Amino acid sequence: MPARAVLFDFNGTLSDDEPIVCAIFQELFAERGRPLSAETYFSELAGTSDPEIVRAWLGAEDRALVAEKAARYRARVQDGSTLHAPVREAVRAAAAEATVAVVSGATRAEIAPALTAAGLDEVIGTTVTVDDVSRGKPDPEGYLIALERLGAGADGSIAFEDSEPGIEAALGAGLRCVGVLGTLPRKRLARAHAIVERLDAEAVRKALG
């Protein structure tokens, strides 16, 4: 019987950083003459992959901009400070009962240092990033890759997500999905099977039943 897994989105779910991500994109887009408001970022772009955010706002791919975004992000959060104590406890609670993955639309170069600094890399079985997929969220590819790497089945496995694209990706992979409040209002997470106020060990244990 396949193992079950707990799969976490990164930005806004594990890492309390969506305002930081928004601010970085605002800086980069303003430098290119296409200012972006926070309202537009959260209403239209949050939850999609970095390349897709760039493509949606600038109308074309820009690998250099994505790389610069990653560099600016690392400079601000690579110390792991955006992964708060309750989140760290949640990941460890998940690892005590299931295999664990991170599935994100950010780059590995952004995610890995923060996970290491937070002491979570040792309990995470695999991390699937934008570097590993051809299609970002809301496409389920990232989740399907994570399940395959973990040798886990979708049945009995759970994803935690903070955005509509992430929820759609998890559902598309056949996963039960728990929406985490913080990035978007409750009504925008309505397609999730359940919604929690915050991600902590209690939320994970309850979801795992």
Secondary structure per residue as TSV (DSSP state, phi and psi in degrees):
chain	resnum	aa	ss	phi	psi
A	1	M	-	360.0	131.1
A	2	P	-	-60.8	146.4
A	3	A	B	-65.8	160.6
A	4	R	-	-101.7	158.5
A	5	A	E	-134.6	155.1
A	6	V	E	-116.3	123.1
A	7	L	E	-118.5	125.9
A	8	F	E	-111.5	131.3
A	9	D	-	-65.3	160.7
A	10	F	T	-100.8	-73.2
A	11	N	B	-62.4	122.2
A	12	G	T	85.2	-14.7
A	13	T	T	-108.7	-67.2
A	14	L	T	-77.7	-43.9
A	15	S	B	-102.2	122.7
A	16	D	-	-80.0	75.1
A	17	D	-	-139.1	4.5
A	18	E	H	-58.7	-37.9
A	19	P	H	-61.5	-33.2
A	20	I	H	-69.3	-45.1
A	21	V	H	-59.7	-44.8
A	22	C	H	-58.3	-46.6
A	23	A	H	-62.2	-38.9
A	24	I	H	-65.8	-45.4
A	25	F	H	-63.6	-37.0
A	26	Q	H	-60.1	-43.8
A	27	E	H	-61.1	-50.1
A	28	L	H	-65.3	-42.5
A	29	F	H	-70.9	-36.0
A	30	A	H	-63.7	-38.5
A	31	E	H	-64.1	-21.8
A	32	R	T	-103.7	13.8
A	33	G	T	78.0	17.8
A	34	R	-	-129.5	73.6
A	35	P	-	-56.1	146.3
A	36	L	-	-126.3	129.7
A	37	S	-	-86.4	153.7
A	38	A	H	-61.2	-38.1
A	39	E	H	-59.5	-43.8
A	40	T	H	-68.5	-39.4
A	41	Y	I	-57.9	-49.9
A	42	F	I	-75.3	-27.0
A	43	S	I	-84.2	-27.0
A	44	E	I	-122.3	-25.8
A	45	L	I	-117.4	-29.0
A	46	A	T	-57.0	133.5
A	47	G	T	100.2	-17.1
A	48	T	S	-90.2	166.9
A	49	S	-	-72.4	159.1
A	50	D	H	-55.6	-48.9
A	51	P	H	-60.5	-35.5
A	52	E	H	-73.0	-33.2
A	53	I	H	-62.0	-46.6
A	54	V	H	-62.7	-46.0
A	55	R	H	-62.8	-41.5
A	56	A	H	-66.1	-37.3
A	57	W	H	-89.4	-35.3
A	58	L	H	-100.6	-12.9
A	59	G	S	82.6	7.9
A	60	A	S	-160.8	160.1
A	61	E	-	-71.3	149.3
A	62	D	-	-150.8	87.9
A	63	R	H	-64.2	-32.7
A	64	A	H	-65.4	-38.7
A	65	L	H	-67.2	-42.0
A	66	V	H	-60.7	-40.9
A	67	A	H	-65.9	-39.5
A	68	E	H	-67.4	-38.7
A	69	K	H	-58.9	-44.9
A	70	A	H	-61.3	-41.0
A	71	A	H	-65.1	-43.3
A	72	R	H	-67.3	-37.2
A	73	Y	H	-63.9	-48.2
A	74	R	H	-57.3	-39.3
A	75	A	H	-62.3	-24.9
A	76	R	H	-99.7	-28.2
A	77	V	H	-129.9	6.1
A	78	Q	T	-68.3	-9.3
A	79	D	T	-79.5	-2.4
A	80	G	S	80.2	6.0
A	81	S	T	-67.7	-18.3
A	82	T	T	-86.5	-5.2
A	83	L	S	-98.8	93.5
A	84	H	-	-73.8	165.4
A	85	A	H	-54.4	-44.6
A	86	P	H	-61.6	-33.9
A	87	V	H	-69.2	-42.5
A	88	R	H	-60.7	-40.8
A	89	E	H	-65.4	-36.3
A	90	A	H	-63.5	-43.3
A	91	V	H	-65.3	-41.7
A	92	R	H	-68.2	-34.4
A	93	A	H	-65.3	-39.9
A	94	A	H	-64.0	-43.6
A	95	A	H	-66.5	-22.8
A	96	A	H	-74.0	-18.5
A	97	E	H	-122.3	-12.1
A	98	A	S	-157.7	173.4
A	99	T	E	-81.5	153.4
A	100	V	E	-126.8	140.5
A	101	A	E	-137.7	157.2
A	102	V	E	-112.7	131.8
A	103	V	E	-126.9	113.0
A	104	S	-	-137.9	155.0
A	105	G	S	-91.7	3.7
A	106	A	S	-90.2	178.6
A	107	T	-	-89.5	156.7
A	108	R	H	-60.7	-34.5
A	109	A	H	-63.9	-25.5
A	110	E	H	-83.6	-41.0
A	111	I	H	-79.7	-45.4
A	112	A	H	-57.4	-46.5
A	113	P	H	-62.0	-38.0
A	114	A	H	-68.0	-42.0
A	115	L	H	-64.1	-40.7
A	116	T	H	-64.6	-45.4
A	117	A	H	-63.4	-31.6
A	118	A	T	-83.0	-3.4
A	119	G	T	74.1	24.9
A	120	L	-	-104.6	-13.5
A	121	D	T	-59.9	-29.3
A	122	E	T	-72.6	-17.9
A	123	V	T	-110.6	-1.3
A	124	I	-	-96.7	122.3
A	125	G	-	-71.3	-37.5
A	126	T	E	-157.1	153.3
A	127	T	E	-124.6	122.4
A	128	V	E	-107.1	122.7
A	129	T	-	-120.6	-178.9
A	130	V	G	-61.6	-22.0
A	131	D	G	-69.2	-17.3
A	132	D	G	-102.0	-7.7
A	133	V	-	-121.7	159.2
A	134	S	S	-97.2	-19.3
A	135	R	S	-135.9	125.0
A	136	G	-	-84.7	176.1
A	137	K	T	-56.0	139.4
A	138	P	T	-85.4	4.9
A	139	D	S	-66.4	139.6
A	140	P	T	-79.2	3.6
A	141	E	H	-51.3	-46.1
A	142	G	H	-60.6	-41.7
A	143	Y	H	-67.7	-39.7
A	144	L	H	-64.6	-38.9
A	145	I	H	-63.4	-44.2
A	146	A	H	-61.3	-44.7
A	147	L	H	-61.3	-41.6
A	148	E	H	-63.6	-45.1
A	149	R	H	-62.0	-37.3
A	150	L	H	-82.0	-12.0
A	151	G	T	67.3	31.9
A	152	A	B	-109.5	154.1
A	153	G	-	-98.1	154.7
A	154	A	S	-66.1	-34.9
A	155	D	T	-66.2	120.6
A	156	G	T	90.5	-8.2
A	157	S	-	-95.5	157.3
A	158	I	E	-135.3	140.2
A	159	A	E	-114.0	144.0
A	160	F	E	-112.5	125.4
A	161	E	E	-139.9	153.1
A	162	D	S	-115.1	4.7
A	163	S	S	-141.3	161.2
A	164	E	H	-60.6	-48.0
A	165	P	H	-59.7	-38.0
A	166	G	H	-67.1	-42.2
A	167	I	H	-61.9	-44.2
A	168	E	H	-61.7	-39.4
A	169	A	H	-64.0	-44.7
A	170	A	H	-63.9	-45.1
A	171	L	H	-63.8	-37.8
A	172	G	H	-64.0	-25.9
A	173	A	T	-87.9	1.2
A	174	G	T	84.0	16.4
A	175	L	-	-90.9	151.7
A	176	R	E	-73.8	136.3
A	177	C	E	-124.8	133.7
A	178	V	E	-109.5	122.4
A	179	G	E	-83.2	137.5
A	180	V	E	-111.3	120.0
A	181	L	T	-71.3	153.7
A	182	G	T	143.6	-48.5
A	183	T	S	-85.3	-45.2
A	184	L	S	-126.7	157.7
A	185	P	-	-67.6	159.2
A	186	R	G	-52.7	-42.0
A	187	K	G	-62.4	-25.4
A	188	R	G	-83.7	-6.4
A	189	L	G	-105.4	14.9
A	190	A	T	-61.3	-23.9
A	191	R	T	-77.5	-12.2
A	192	A	S	-67.8	153.5
A	193	H	S	-69.3	-29.8
A	194	A	E	-151.6	160.3
A	195	I	E	-131.3	135.0
A	196	V	E	-119.9	151.2
A	197	E	S	-67.2	-35.9
A	198	R	S	-154.9	160.7
A	199	L	-	-91.3	117.0
A	200	D	-	-149.3	-179.9
A	201	A	H	-61.6	-37.8
A	202	E	H	-63.2	-41.9
A	203	A	H	-62.5	-39.4
A	204	V	H	-67.3	-47.2
A	205	R	H	-63.1	-39.0
A	206	K	H	-65.7	-41.3
A	207	A	H	-65.8	-36.4
A	208	L	H	-76.6	-16.8
A	209	G	-	69.9	360.0
